[in-house]
Amino acid sequence: MNIGVDFDDVIVNQYEPYFAYAQKYTTEELKRESIIEDKGDIASSCYCTFMHNWTQEEEDSFWKKYCKIIDRQAKFKTLAKETIEQLRHDGHKIIIISTREGIEEKIANEQLEKENIIVDKKIFGAYEKGKVARENNIDLFIDDNYKHCKAVASLGIKTYIMDARFNRNISDNNIERVYSWSHLYYKISKLDKN
């Protein structure tokens, strides 16, 4: 199978540094208490904007200052590397489909190289993941962003959403939730047997 995999909060855990720096930015620079509106159903990857009630200007300022720091501090999720290796060993092709571009893309490539994670293809700047999935004959897709999952699932492609604080209340009959790379591997193995 061709397996499309998002990068942030699927391969790497961007949430932890993102949330920590969002708290720092809100309290130290915006000078207001960081009261979290944990809506649990945010479809956007810029979930801290909604959780902290930032304006667009505040969000832009945050990313300009902290983007590189957050991306460099994002650590690989537990068992991501091992599971990607096993999936490739099982004969699957792993295709990273990420919205990252520019310096963020460069950092992702550096991280993959440093960890010696080999994938079959990398597609960056993918804002229309449904279109990208169709063009690359994706059979199975995994992302943490509901908007992207919904776009891909609407094409009849088997889709999983990686569990995260900001997508926990989302429920969609066309999208299955997985909680870890081990859980994803289990689900894919069951598909292979069927």
N, C-alpha and C positions, 0 to 999 in steps of 0.2 A: 504494500500500500504506500501511497504518497501521503505522508503525515505532515500537515501544516502546523507549525508551533510558533506561538507568540514568544517574544523575548522577556519583556518586563512583567514581573509577577507570575511568570510561568517557568522560565528557565532561571532567571535571577529574582531574588526577593527585593524588589525596589521599594516595597511598602514601608519597611522599617526605617531606612534613612529618609525617605520622602516625608513620612509622618513626623519624624523627629525634627527635621529642618522646617517643616511647616509650623510646628509648635514654636520653635525658636523665632521664626520670622514674625509670627503673629504677636507673640508677647514682647519681643525685644525691639522690633522695627515698627510694627503697627501700633504698639503700645496699648494693646487690649488683651483682655483675658481670652485664653484659647478655649472657648466653650464649644464643644464638638456637637454638631447636629449629625448624629450617626443614623442617617436615613436608611442605610443598608440596601438601597436599591438604585445606586448611582450607575448609570449606563456609561458615563464618561470616564476616561482614564485619568482625568484631572480631578479626582475625587476630593482631594484636600481643598480645592477651591470651594466646593459645595459644603464640605464639613466645617470649614472655618468661615464661611460666608464672605469670601473675598470678592472684590470687584474684579473686572477684567484687567484693569490697570494694576491692581495688587498682584494678581496672578502673573502677569507679564513681568513685573519687577522681581517676583520670587524666582521664576525660572531663569531669568537673566543672571541672577546672583548665584543660585544653588544648583542649577542643572548638572554641570560637570561634576560637582562634588557628590551629588546623590548618585549619579550613574557610576562613578568610580567606586563608591562604597557599597553598591549593591552586590551581595554575595550570591553565589549559586545556590539554588534550592537543594535541599538534601536529596540525594540519589538522582538528581537531574542528569549528571554526566553518565553515571552507570546505566541508567535506563535508556538514555539516547544510544549509548554503545550497544546495549542488548537489543534494542529495536533494530538497529542497523545490522547487527549480527543475524537477527531473525529474517533479514531480507527486506526490511522496510526502508524507504527513503525519507530522510528528515529534511524538511524545508522550513527554515525560519522565515516567518512573515511578520514583519515588525514595522511600526510607524516611525521608528527611529530613523533619523537622517543627519547628515552633517557630522558635527563633533560627536553626537550621541551614537551614530553608526560606527564611527571610528573607535570609540570606547568599547562598544559591544564586540567588535572584531578583535580588539586587543585582549579583552577578557576571555573570549573563546580560544584564542591562540595561547594565552598564558595557561589556561586549564587543559589545553590539548583536547578540546571538544571538537570533534569532526562532524560536520553535517554535509548533506549532499548539495544544498543550495541555500543561499541567503538572499532574501528580498527585503530591502529596506525602503522606507518612504511609502509603505503600503497603507494608504488611508482608506482605500476601498477594498477591504479584505475579501469580500464576496467575489468581486471581479478578479482579484489576484488568484483566489482559490480555483475559480473556474478555468482561468488561463493556464494554470499549472497542474491541472488534473488532480487536485487534492481529493483524496478519498476520506480522510479523517482530519479534523481540525480541533485545536485546543487553544483557548485564549481565556483571559480573566475578564475581558471587557464584553459586557452583554451585547452592546451595539454590534460589535464585530461577530460575535457568536450568532446572533440572530440573522445577520446578513448572509453568513455562510450556510447556516441551517436551512434558510429559506430556499436554497438551491438543491436541497435533498442530500447534502453532505453530512455524514455523521459528525456531530459536534459535541464537544465537552467544554464546560466552563470550569476553570480552576478556581476552587473555593477561595474567597477572600472576604475580609470584613466588609468591604464596600459593595459586594454583590450577593451577600448572603440571603437576602430576602427575595431575590429574583427567582421566579419559577417559570419554566417554559417546557411544555411537553416535548418539544423538538430538540431540547438541549439537556444532556445529562451532566450532573455535577460530579467532579472528582476532587479529592482532598489532598492528594500527594502524587508524586511520580510513581510510587508503588501501586497506588490505586489505579492510575491511568494504565500502567502496564497490565494489570489484572484485567481491566476492561478490554484492552486491545487483544490480549491473549484469548479471551472468550470469543471475540469476534473472529479471530483466526480459526478457532476450532469449529465455528459454525459455518 
